[in-house]
Amino acid sequence: MNKLRIGWATRDISTDKPLNLPGQFHMRISKGILDPITVNVCYIENDCDTVIFMSGDLIAVRDRLVDTVKDKVKKVNPDIPVDKLIFNATHTHCMPQYYYEKKVTYPPHDGIEIASSDEYREFLSDMASEAICEAYSTRAPAGIAYGYGYASVAHSRRVMYLDDLSKRPGADNNSSLFVDGHVAMYGDTSDDMFSGYEAGTDSIINIMYTFDSSDKLTGAIINVPCPSQNSEREYYVTADFWHDVRAMLKKKYGDIGIISQCAAAGDLSPRLLHYEKAQKRRYALKYANTEIDSRINKVHEKYTRLDIAERISDAFTEVLSWAKSDIKHEAKICHSIKNIELTKRELTEELYNHAKEQSEELAKIPFQSTGDKYADFKENSRLISRRARSSGVMKRYEEMKTEPKLPMTLHTVAIDDVAFVTNMFELYMDYQHRIQARSPFTQTFIVQLCGQDGDIGGTYLPTQRGVEGKGYSATMFCNEVSFEGGGELVEKSVEELKRLYRLINTD
């Protein structure tokens, strides 16, 4: 009854068509493919339950993409339990836009070709549904092993100061993009008032390996608390450091499947801010004879990708060396799917009026027209982004009057003594530690940026200290859910983990 069956599949979702690459406050029209982006599926089942893990090199999973993929799978094979799908994004900032074309506002772009995001969406959802169906069809007797290792990948990206940045001479306190206080995202660490980082780092990498009936390695779920955004400013499609991780692991272990999960990392990034000079020297010596693609805008970011991939690959090998001594071909599976509601961040009338004033001022600003079509496009798309952020606050203020809670689908999965728990946010690291510390399971994988049914998509979910420090990712423009709602997410996650633990351990 508990014998495991596992299937793997992958699809290349790259396109060289000129599409917007979401992830910055301005539009970037892709110039081609730097390295392939993929969707990857691991289908795990026994006779009692199922979980379908799917990771995608996407910035987020939103705009009814989950519904579209599920519908396509059901048409091909209605036997596949698509409600068991956990679809997470790696948070690369260089993947093609798949949002419904009717929802996208483009600035004037005469002479700049932009392909249809609707067309790409069809391709993306086709590839994702095909991968799920293939993983289902290739299920075979299998085993799992698990463990954790160490690799320094992410660092706090919220820089703290002894003074309030908003009170400095010349400070812009009317921005719809950055609202700094004692904290600034990617702030200047050479500033005399730099006092440290708001958060620390998490060097733990959780890994679950899969094997065939002969104990040959077939794949792994790799859970890293870091978004995939070293190459976030490029104008080429790229999977970022996950591409380098996959390339290294497949060179060493063959064509294995890899699910790339981003653990809680809303306040983390793969950037070492205060040690940049030493980092550049490290790369100059370490990679002196390494060829780097000339299309890459910031070469040291490519070196950072390689450096990160080497650390993850080393951790993968180290953990495998001892985890494989405890391969389980039988395991209990319990997959809970629960709809929860989280308290939204309060938007006061004062904040509403501030956003309304900004919106009115931004509406008066005309589109730039200097004759440089690319510079104009960039600046005008930034203006559109600022307008959207202000109008978004106003819309949320009205919605809160009748909808004070934000719905979220919480997946909690137990596979023997390992658990997975999901959320749709860019979740601050502290919440992960609060969940893991109270989880009864030996290892608990937190999976952020998981897709939801419907239009809903995750935003940042900061801690109380984040909100008090301000700065991008912890302001009214960036947060739908309050830190009180973050606490509710912790409690509901822990509640489900404890319930599943009792079920798993009941004969």
Salt bridges, closest charged atoms under 4 A:
ASP35 OD2 - ARG305 NH2 2.84
GLU45 OE2 - ARG5 NE 2.82
GLU45 OE2 - ARG139 NH1 2.65
ASP47 OD1 - ARG5 NH2 3.08
ASP49 OD1 - LYS84 NZ 3.01
ASP57 OD2 - ARG246 NH1 2.83
ASP63 OD1 - LYS103 NZ 2.78
ASP67 OD2 - ARG64 NH2 3.68
ASP71 OD1 - LYS74 NZ 3.73
GLU119 OE2 - LYS17 NZ 2.16
GLU122 OE1 - LYS72 NZ 3.09
ASP126 OD1 - LYS72 NZ 2.69
GLU130 OE1 - ARG11 NE 3.09
GLU134 OE1 - ARG11 NH1 2.63
ASP163 OD2 - ARG168 NE 2.73
ASP191 OD2 - ARG168 NH1 2.84
GLU198 OE1 - ARG158 NE 2.71
ASP202 OD2 - HIS433 NE2 2.97
ASP215 OD1 - HIS329 NE2 2.63
GLU232 OE1 - HIS93 ND1 3.63
GLU232 OE2 - ARG233 NH1 3.99
GLU232 OE2 - ARG271 NH2 2.67
ASP244 OD1 - LYS302 NZ 3.02
ASP244 OD2 - ARG305 NE 2.76
ASP255 OD1 - LYS250 NZ 3.54
GLU276 OE2 - LYS280 NZ 3.51
ASP293 OD2 - ARG295 NH2 2.79
GLU301 OE2 - ARG271 NH1 2.07
GLU301 OE2 - HIS300 NE2 3.84
ASP307 OD2 - ARG282 NE 2.91
ASP307 OD1 - LYS286 NZ 2.52
ASP307 OD2 - ARG311 NH1 2.91
GLU310 OE1 - LYS286 NZ 2.64
ASP326 OD1 - LYS328 NZ 3.86
GLU360 OE2 - LYS356 NZ 2.71
GLU361 OE2 - LYS364 NZ 3.54
GLU379 OE1 - ARG382 NE 3.84
GLU398 OE1 - LYS401 NZ 3.03
GLU426 OE1 - HIS91 NE2 3.40
GLU426 OE1 - ARG157 NH2 3.45
ASP430 OD2 - ARG465 NH2 3.14
ASP453 OD1 - LYS70 NZ 3.02
ASP455 OD1 - LYS103 NZ 3.29
GLU488 OE2 - LYS405 NZ 3.54
GLU491 OE2 - ARG438 NH1 2.75
GLU495 OE2 - LYS338 NZ 3.29
GLU496 OE2 - LYS338 NZ 3.82
GLU496 OE1 - ARG499 NH2 2.95
ASP507 OD1 - LYS332 NZ 3.90
